[in-house]
Amino acid sequence: GDKPGEPGGALYEGVIDALKDIFDPEIPVNIYDLGLIYGVEVTEEGQAIVTMTLTTPHCPVAESMPAEVEMRVAAVPGIAFADVNLVWDPPWDPQKMSDDAKLELGML
């Protein structure tokens, strides 16, 4: 459909673009291509709900990364506010990376 908050819609794609601007400090790949984003939901009220994980629970940025994601996503035009849900299940593994990311890291 023509809903801005769904894949292909302006709001949804704006959120994805914002996520692609955030890089994992340990791996020079953005968190979206790394496969750290498990889900993006944009409500009609302009609330963005991002479900994400980190490469490791003991990641030094575990504290700051969700806050950065929240800030960047909330800054997307049309997004009223962002909620970030940090989950560890399912755990991240390198297979979740996009082919671009694997290529960049010499894994393909």
N, CA, C and O atoms as a GROMACS GRO file, in nm:
protein
  432
    1GLY      N    1   0.082  -0.120   0.000
    1GLY     CA    2   0.000   0.000   0.000
    1GLY      C    3   0.085   0.125   0.000
    1GLY      O    4   0.207   0.120  -0.019
    2ASP      N    5   0.019   0.237   0.022
    2ASP     CA    6   0.087   0.364   0.014
    2ASP      C    7   0.116   0.418   0.153
    2ASP      O    8   0.109   0.539   0.176
    3LYS      N    9   0.148   0.329   0.244
    3LYS     CA   10   0.170   0.374   0.381
    3LYS      C   11   0.316   0.408   0.401
    3LYS      O   12   0.404   0.325   0.378
    4PRO      N   13   0.343   0.531   0.445
    4PRO     CA   14   0.482   0.576   0.459
    4PRO      C   15   0.561   0.495   0.560
    4PRO      O   16   0.684   0.489   0.554
    5GLY      N   17   0.489   0.432   0.654
    5GLY     CA   18   0.559   0.359   0.760
    5GLY      C   19   0.588   0.213   0.726
    5GLY      O   20   0.637   0.139   0.811
    6GLU      N   21   0.558   0.173   0.603
    6GLU     CA   22   0.585   0.034   0.565
    6GLU      C   23   0.703   0.027   0.469
    6GLU      O   24   0.737   0.127   0.405
    7PRO      N   25   0.765  -0.091   0.457
    7PRO     CA   26   0.880  -0.104   0.367
    7PRO      C   27   0.848  -0.043   0.231
    7PRO      O   28   0.745  -0.072   0.170
    8GLY      N   29   0.939   0.042   0.184
    8GLY     CA   30   0.913   0.111   0.058
    8GLY      C   31   0.857   0.249   0.080
    8GLY      O   32   0.868   0.336  -0.006
    9GLY      N   33   0.796   0.270   0.197
    9GLY     CA   34   0.739   0.401   0.228
    9GLY      C   35   0.847   0.498   0.273
    9GLY      O   36   0.953   0.457   0.321
   10ALA      N   37   0.820   0.626   0.257
   10ALA     CA   38   0.921   0.729   0.285
   10ALA      C   39   0.972   0.726   0.430
   10ALA      O   40   1.092   0.735   0.455
   11LEU      N   41   0.880   0.713   0.524
   11LEU     CA   42   0.920   0.713   0.665
   11LEU      C   43   1.006   0.592   0.698
   11LEU      O   44   1.110   0.602   0.762
   12TYR      N   45   0.958   0.477   0.653
   12TYR     CA   46   1.028   0.352   0.681
   12TYR      C   47   1.168   0.356   0.621
   12TYR      O   48   1.267   0.324   0.687
   13GLU      N   49   1.176   0.397   0.495
   13GLU     CA   50   1.306   0.402   0.427
   13GLU      C   51   1.396   0.507   0.491
   13GLU      O   52   1.518   0.491   0.495
   14GLY      N   53   1.335   0.615   0.540
   14GLY     CA   54   1.413   0.718   0.609
   14GLY      C   55   1.479   0.662   0.733
   14GLY      O   56   1.593   0.694   0.764
   15VAL      N   57   1.405   0.577   0.804
   15VAL     CA   58   1.459   0.514   0.924
   15VAL      C   59   1.574   0.419   0.887
   15VAL      O   60   1.678   0.417   0.953
   16ILE      N   61   1.553   0.341   0.781
   16ILE     CA   62   1.657   0.248   0.737
   16ILE      C   63   1.783   0.325   0.698
   16ILE      O   64   1.895   0.286   0.732
   17ASP      N   65   1.764   0.437   0.625
   17ASP     CA   66   1.880   0.518   0.586
   17ASP      C   67   1.954   0.569   0.708
   17ASP      O   68   2.077   0.572   0.711
   18ALA      N   69   1.878   0.610   0.810
   18ALA     CA   70   1.942   0.659   0.933
   18ALA      C   71   2.023   0.547   0.999
   18ALA      O   72   2.132   0.571   1.049
   19LEU      N   73   1.968   0.427   0.997
   19LEU     CA   74   2.038   0.313   1.058
   19LEU      C   75   2.166   0.281   0.982
   19LEU      O   76   2.265   0.236   1.040
   20LYS      N   77   2.163   0.305   0.851
   20LYS     CA   78   2.282   0.276   0.768
   20LYS      C   79   2.391   0.380   0.789
   20LYS      O   80   2.502   0.365   0.738
   21ASP      N   81   2.360   0.485   0.865
   21ASP     CA   82   2.461   0.586   0.896
   21ASP      C   83   2.532   0.557   1.028
   21ASP      O   84   2.625   0.628   1.066
   22ILE      N   85   2.489   0.451   1.095
   22ILE     CA   86   2.546   0.419   1.226
   22ILE      C   87   2.639   0.299   1.210
   22ILE      O   88   2.596   0.192   1.164
   23PHE      N   89   2.763   0.316   1.247
   23PHE     CA   90   2.859   0.210   1.227
   23PHE      C   91   2.896   0.142   1.358
   23PHE      O   92   2.906   0.205   1.463
   24ASP      N   93   2.917   0.012   1.348
   24ASP     CA   94   2.965  -0.062   1.462
   24ASP      C   95   3.109  -0.020   1.486
   24ASP      O   96   3.188  -0.015   1.392
   25PRO      N   97   3.145   0.013   1.611
   25PRO     CA   98   3.282   0.062   1.636
   25PRO      C   99   3.388  -0.045   1.611
   25PRO      O  100   3.504  -0.012   1.587
   26GLU      N  101   3.349  -0.171   1.617
   26GLU     CA  102   3.449  -0.277   1.606
   26GLU      C  103   3.461  -0.330   1.464
   26GLU      O  104   3.566  -0.382   1.426
   27ILE      N  105   3.356  -0.318   1.387
   27ILE     CA  106   3.355  -0.369   1.250
   27ILE      C  107   3.315  -0.252   1.162
   27ILE      O  108   3.211  -0.191   1.186
   28PRO      N  109   3.395  -0.220   1.059
   28PRO     CA  110   3.367  -0.098   0.981
   28PRO      C  111   3.249  -0.114   0.885
   28PRO      O  112   3.261  -0.084   0.766
   29VAL      N  113   3.139  -0.159   0.937
   29VAL     CA  114   3.019  -0.180   0.856
   29VAL      C  115   2.902  -0.121   0.933
   29VAL      O  116   2.900  -0.125   1.056
   30ASN      N  117   2.804  -0.067   0.863
   30ASN     CA  118   2.691  -0.008   0.935
   30ASN      C  119   2.605  -0.117   0.998
   30ASN      O  120   2.604  -0.232   0.954
   31ILE      N  121   2.534  -0.078   1.103
   31ILE     CA  122   2.462  -0.176   1.184
   31ILE      C  123   2.350  -0.245   1.106
   31ILE      O  124   2.310  -0.357   1.140
   32TYR      N  125   2.299  -0.178   1.001
   32TYR     CA  126   2.193  -0.241   0.923
   32TYR      C  127   2.250  -0.355   0.839
   32TYR      O  128   2.197  -0.466   0.839
   33ASP      N  129   2.361  -0.326   0.768
   33ASP     CA  130   2.421  -0.430   0.686
   33ASP      C  131   2.484  -0.541   0.770
   33ASP      O  132   2.502  -0.654   0.723
   34LEU      N  133   2.516  -0.509   0.895
   34LEU     CA  134   2.571  -0.611   0.984
   34LEU      C  135   2.462  -0.710   1.026
   34LEU      O  136   2.492  -0.820   1.074
   35GLY      N  137   2.337  -0.671   1.006
   35GLY     CA  138   2.228  -0.760   1.048
   35GLY      C  139   2.192  -0.742   1.194
   35GLY      O  140   2.130  -0.830   1.254
   36LEU      N  141   2.231  -0.628   1.252
   36LEU     CA  142   2.201  -0.605   1.394
   36LEU      C  143   2.058  -0.557   1.414
   36LEU      O  144   2.006  -0.558   1.526
   37ILE      N  145   1.994  -0.514   1.304
   37ILE     CA  146   1.857  -0.465   1.315
   37ILE      C  147   1.762  -0.580   1.286
   37ILE      O  148   1.757  -0.630   1.173
   38TYR      N  149   1.687  -0.621   1.386
   38TYR     CA  150   1.597  -0.735   1.368
   38TYR      C  151   1.459  -0.692   1.319
   38TYR      O  152   1.386  -0.771   1.259
   39GLY      N  153   1.426  -0.567   1.346
   39GLY     CA  154   1.294  -0.524   1.302
   39GLY      C  155   1.278  -0.374   1.312
   39GLY      O  156   1.331  -0.311   1.404
   40VAL      N  157   1.205  -0.318   1.217
   40VAL     CA  158   1.173  -0.176   1.221
   40VAL      C  159   1.023  -0.165   1.200
   40VAL      O  160   0.968  -0.221   1.105
   41GLU      N  161   0.958  -0.093   1.288
   41GLU     CA  162   0.814  -0.076   1.278
   41GLU      C  163   0.786   0.073   1.292
   41GLU      O  164   0.837   0.138   1.384
   42VAL      N  165   0.707   0.126   1.202
   42VAL     CA  166   0.673   0.268   1.212
   42VAL      C  167   0.521   0.278   1.223
   42VAL      O  168   0.449   0.233   1.134
   43THR      N  169   0.473   0.338   1.331
   43THR     CA  170   0.329   0.349   1.351
   43THR      C  171   0.275   0.471   1.276
   43THR      O  172   0.352   0.556   1.232
   44GLU      N  173   0.144   0.477   1.264
   44GLU     CA  174   0.083   0.590   1.195
   44GLU      C  175   0.104   0.721   1.270
   44GLU      O  176   0.095   0.829   1.212
   45GLU      N  177   0.132   0.711   1.398
   45GLU     CA  178   0.158   0.831   1.477
   45GLU      C  179   0.301   0.879   1.461
   45GLU      O  180   0.341   0.980   1.518
   46GLY      N  181   0.379   0.806   1.382
   46GLY     CA  182   0.517   0.848   1.361
   46GLY      C  183   0.612   0.798   1.467
   46GLY      O  184   0.720   0.853   1.487
   47GLN      N  185   0.571   0.692   1.535
   47GLN     CA  186   0.661   0.631   1.632
   47GLN      C  187   0.740   0.521   1.562
   47GLN      O  188   0.682   0.435   1.495
   48ALA      N  189   0.870   0.523   1.578
   48ALA     CA  190   0.953   0.418   1.519
   48ALA      C  191   0.997   0.323   1.630
   48ALA      O  192   1.051   0.366   1.732
   49ILE      N  193   0.973   0.194   1.608
   49ILE     CA  194   1.016   0.094   1.705
   49ILE      C  195   1.122   0.009   1.637
   49ILE      O  196   1.095  -0.061   1.539
   50VAL      N  197   1.242   0.016   1.691
   50VAL     CA  198   1.353  -0.058   1.632
   50VAL      C  199   1.393  -0.170   1.727
   50VAL      O  200   1.423  -0.146   1.844
   51THR      N  201   1.392  -0.292   1.676
   51THR     CA  202   1.440  -0.406   1.754
   51THR      C  203   1.578  -0.441   1.703
   51THR      O  204   1.597  -0.469   1.584
   52MET      N  205   1.674  -0.438   1.792
   52MET     CA  206   1.812  -0.460   1.748
   52MET      C  207   1.889  -0.541   1.850
   52MET      O  208   1.846  -0.562   1.963
   53THR      N  209   2.006  -0.586   1.806
   53THR     CA  210   2.098  -0.653   1.896
   53THR      C  211   2.234  -0.591   1.875
   53THR      O  212   2.249  -0.499   1.795
   54LEU      N  213   2.335  -0.641   1.945
   54LEU     CA  214   2.471  -0.596   1.925
   54LEU      C  215   2.557  -0.718   1.896
   54LEU      O  216   2.516  -0.831   1.923
   55THR      N  217   2.675  -0.696   1.841
   55THR     CA  218   2.757  -0.810   1.802
   55THR      C  219   2.793  -0.897   1.922
   55THR      O  220   2.812  -1.018   1.909
   56THR      N  221   2.803  -0.835   2.039
   56THR     CA  222   2.831  -0.911   2.160
   56THR      C  223   2.770  -0.840   2.280
   56THR      O  224   2.772  -0.717   2.286
   57PRO      N  225   2.716  -0.915   2.376
   57PRO     CA  226   2.658  -0.852   2.495
   57PRO      C  227   2.761  -0.772   2.573
   57PRO      O  228   2.726  -0.680   2.647
   58HIS      N  229   2.888  -0.806   2.556
   58HIS     CA  230   2.991  -0.737   2.634
   58HIS      C  231   3.055  -0.625   2.554
   58HIS      O  232   3.159  -0.571   2.590
   59CYS      N  233   2.989  -0.592   2.444
   59CYS     CA  234   3.036  -0.485   2.358
   59CYS      C  235   3.048  -0.357   2.440
   59CYS      O  236   2.955  -0.322   2.513
   60PRO      N  237   3.162  -0.286   2.431
   60PRO     CA  238   3.178  -0.163   2.509
   60PRO      C  239   3.073  -0.058   2.475
   60PRO      O  240   3.046   0.032   2.556
   61VAL      N  241   3.013  -0.069   2.357
   61VAL     CA  242   2.914   0.032   2.321
   61VAL      C  243   2.772  -0.012   2.354
   61VAL      O  244   2.675   0.056   2.319
   62ALA      N  245   2.761  -0.124   2.423
   62ALA     CA  246   2.627  -0.176   2.452
   62ALA      C  247   2.540  -0.068   2.515
   62ALA      O  248   2.418  -0.065   2.494
   63GLU      N  249   2.603   0.019   2.594
   63GLU     CA  250   2.525   0.122   2.661
   63GLU      C  251   2.489   0.236   2.567
   63GLU      O  252   2.377   0.287   2.570
   64SER      N  253   2.586   0.277   2.484
   64SER     CA  254   2.564   0.398   2.404
   64SER      C  255   2.496   0.373   2.271
   64SER      O  256   2.429   0.463   2.218
   65MET      N  257   2.511   0.255   2.216
   65MET     CA  258   2.457   0.228   2.083
   65MET      C  259   2.305   0.247   2.074
   65MET      O  260   2.258   0.316   1.984
   66PRO      N  261   2.227   0.186   2.164
   66PRO     CA  262   2.081   0.206   2.154
   66PRO      C  263   2.043   0.353   2.164
   66PRO      O  264   1.950   0.398   2.096
   67ALA      N  265   2.114   0.429   2.247
   67ALA     CA  266   2.084   0.572   2.260
   67ALA      C  267   2.114   0.645   2.129
   67ALA      O  268   2.039   0.734   2.089
   68GLU      N  269   2.223   0.605   2.063
   68GLU     CA  270   2.256   0.668   1.936
   68GLU      C  271   2.152   0.633   1.830
   68GLU      O  272   2.110   0.718   1.752
   69VAL      N  273   2.112   0.507   1.829
   69VAL     CA  274   2.010   0.463   1.733
   69VAL      C  275   1.882   0.543   1.756
   69VAL      O  276   1.820   0.592   1.661
   70GLU      N  277   1.843   0.555   1.883
   70GLU     CA  278   1.721   0.628   1.918
   70GLU      C  279   1.728   0.773   1.869
   70GLU      O  280   1.632   0.826   1.813
   71MET      N  281   1.845   0.835   1.892
   71MET     CA  282   1.864   0.974   1.854
   71MET      C  283   1.857   0.992   1.702
   71MET      O  284   1.789   1.082   1.652
   72ARG      N  285   1.928   0.906   1.631
   72ARG     CA  286   1.933   0.916   1.485
   72ARG      C  287   1.797   0.892   1.423
   72ARG      O  288   1.755   0.962   1.331
   73VAL      N  289   1.729   0.790   1.474
   73VAL     CA  290   1.598   0.756   1.418
   73VAL      C  291   1.496   0.865   1.449
   73VAL      O  292   1.414   0.901   1.364
   74ALA      N  293   1.503   0.919   1.571
   74ALA     CA  294   1.409   1.025   1.610
   74ALA      C  295   1.431   1.150   1.526
   74ALA      O  296   1.340   1.232   1.512
   75ALA      N  297   1.552   1.166   1.470
   75ALA     CA  298   1.584   1.283   1.390
   75ALA      C  299   1.531   1.272   1.246
   75ALA      O  300   1.534   1.370   1.172
   76VAL      N  301   1.483   1.154   1.208
   76VAL     CA  302   1.430   1.137   1.073
   76VAL      C  303   1.303   1.222   1.058
   76VAL      O  304   1.213   1.214   1.141
   77PRO      N  305   1.296   1.304   0.953
   77PRO     CA  306   1.177   1.388   0.933
   77PRO      C  307   1.050   1.302   0.929
   77PRO      O  308   1.041   1.206   0.854
   78GLY      N  309   0.952   1.340   1.012
   78GLY     CA  310   0.828   1.265   1.013
   78GLY      C  311   0.819   1.165   1.128
   78GLY      O  312   0.711   1.116   1.160
   79ILE      N  313   0.934   1.136   1.189
   79ILE     CA  314   0.934   1.045   1.304
   79ILE      C  315   0.917   1.130   1.430
   79ILE      O  316   0.996   1.221   1.457
   80ALA      N  317   0.814   1.100   1.506
   80ALA     CA  318   0.787   1.177   1.628
   80ALA      C  319   0.882   1.134   1.740
   80ALA      O  320   0.946   1.218   1.804
   81PHE      N  321   0.890   1.004   1.764
   81PHE     CA  322   0.987   0.955   1.861
   81PHE      C  323   1.022   0.811   1.831
   81PHE      O  324   0.951   0.740   1.760
   82ALA      N  325   1.134   0.769   1.886
   82ALA     CA  326   1.186   0.636   1.857
   82ALA      C  327   1.199   0.555   1.985
   82ALA      O  328   1.234   0.607   2.090
   83ASP      N  329   1.169   0.428   1.973
   83ASP     CA  330   1.189   0.334   2.083
   83ASP      C  331   1.284   0.227   2.033
   83ASP      O  332   1.265   0.172   1.925
   84VAL      N  333   1.386   0.198   2.111
   84VAL     CA  334   1.480   0.094   2.072
   84VAL      C  335   1.468  -0.022   2.171
   84VAL      O  336   1.484  -0.004   2.291
   85ASN      N  337   1.440  -0.139   2.118
   85ASN     CA  338   1.436  -0.259   2.201
   85ASN      C  339   1.563  -0.338   2.174
   85ASN      O  340   1.586  -0.386   2.063
   86LEU      N  341   1.644  -0.352   2.278
   86LEU     CA  342   1.768  -0.428   2.265
   86LEU      C  343   1.740  -0.572   2.306
   86LEU      O  344   1.697  -0.597   2.419
   87VAL      N  345   1.764  -0.665   2.217
   87VAL     CA  346   1.738  -0.806   2.248
   87VAL      C  347   1.864  -0.888   2.223
   87VAL      O  348   1.950  -0.851   2.143
   88TRP      N  349   1.875  -0.998   2.294
   88TRP     CA  350   1.992  -1.087   2.276
   88TRP      C  351   1.948  -1.222   2.221
   88TRP      O  352   2.028  -1.314   2.207
   89ASP      N  353   1.820  -1.231   2.189
   89ASP     CA  354   1.767  -1.357   2.140
   89ASP      C  355   1.686  -1.327   2.015
   89ASP      O  356   1.589  -1.252   2.026
   90PRO      N  357   1.718  -1.378   1.900
   90PRO     CA  358   1.831  -1.469   1.874
   90PRO      C  359   1.964  -1.394   1.876
   90PRO      O  360   1.970  -1.277   1.838
   91PRO      N  361   2.071  -1.461   1.921
   91PRO     CA  362   2.201  -1.394   1.923
   91PRO      C  363   2.248  -1.363   1.782
   91PRO      O  364   2.216  -1.436   1.688
   92TRP      N  365   2.323  -1.256   1.769
   92TRP     CA  366   2.376  -1.218   1.638
   92TRP      C  367   2.482  -1.318   1.594
   92TRP      O  368   2.559  -1.367   1.676
   93ASP      N  369   2.486  -1.346   1.467
   93ASP     CA  370   2.601  -1.420   1.416
   93ASP      C  371   2.634  -1.364   1.277
   93ASP      O  372   2.548  -1.304   1.212
   94PRO      N  373   2.758  -1.383   1.233
   94PRO     CA  374   2.804  -1.319   1.109
   94PRO      C  375   2.719  -1.356   0.987
   94PRO      O  376   2.721  -1.284   0.887
   95GLN      N  377   2.646  -1.465   0.995
   95GLN     CA  378   2.562  -1.504   0.881
   95GLN      C  379   2.449  -1.404   0.856
   95GLN      O  380   2.391  -1.401   0.748
   96LYS      N  381   2.420  -1.322   0.957
   96LYS     CA  382   2.312  -1.224   0.942
   96LYS      C  383   2.354  -1.102   0.860
   96LYS      O  384   2.271  -1.019   0.823
   97MET      N  385   2.483  -1.094   0.831
   97MET     CA  386   2.531  -0.978   0.756
   97MET      C  387   2.482  -0.982   0.612
   97MET      O  388   2.459  -1.088   0.555
   98SER      N  389   2.468  -0.863   0.555
   98SER     CA  390   2.433  -0.854   0.414
   98SER      C  391   2.553  -0.899   0.332
   98SER      O  392   2.666  -0.899   0.381
   99ASP      N  393   2.529  -0.936   0.207
   99ASP     CA  394   2.640  -0.978   0.121
   99ASP      C  395   2.742  -0.864   0.104
   99ASP      O  396   2.862  -0.889   0.096
  100ASP      N  397   2.692  -0.740   0.100
  100ASP     CA  398   2.783  -0.626   0.089
  100ASP      C  399   2.881  -0.624   0.206
  100ASP      O  400   3.001  -0.604   0.188
  101ALA      N  401   2.826  -0.646   0.324
  101ALA     CA  402   2.909  -0.642   0.444
  101ALA      C  403   3.010  -0.757   0.442
  101ALA      O  404   3.127  -0.739   0.475
  102LYS      N  405   2.963  -0.876   0.403
  102LYS     CA  406   3.053  -0.991   0.398
  102LYS      C  407   3.164  -0.967   0.298
  102LYS      O  408   3.280  -1.002   0.321
  103LEU      N  409   3.128  -0.907   0.187
  103LEU     CA  410   3.225  -0.877   0.082
  103LEU      C  411   3.330  -0.781   0.136
  103LEU      O  412   3.450  -0.800   0.116
  104GLU      N  413   3.281  -0.677   0.205
  104GLU     CA  414   3.369  -0.574   0.258
  104GLU      C  415   3.467  -0.632   0.358
  104GLU      O  416   3.581  -0.586   0.368
  105LEU      N  417   3.423  -0.731   0.432
  105LEU     CA  418   3.508  -0.790   0.536
  105LEU      C  419   3.586  -0.911   0.484
  105LEU      O  420   3.654  -0.980   0.559
  106GLY      N  421   3.574  -0.935   0.352
  106GLY     CA  422   3.648  -1.045   0.291
  106GLY      C  423   3.597  -1.182   0.329
  106GLY      O  424   3.673  -1.279   0.331
  107MET      N  425   3.468  -1.191   0.359
  107MET     CA  426   3.412  -1.320   0.399
  107MET      C  427   3.348  -1.396   0.284
  107MET      O  428   3.311  -1.512   0.299
  108LEU      N  429   3.334  -1.330   0.168
  108LEU     CA  430   3.273  -1.398   0.054
  108LEU      C  431   3.380  -1.438  -0.045
  108LEU      O  432   3.349  -1.498  -0.149
   0.00000   0.00000   0.00000
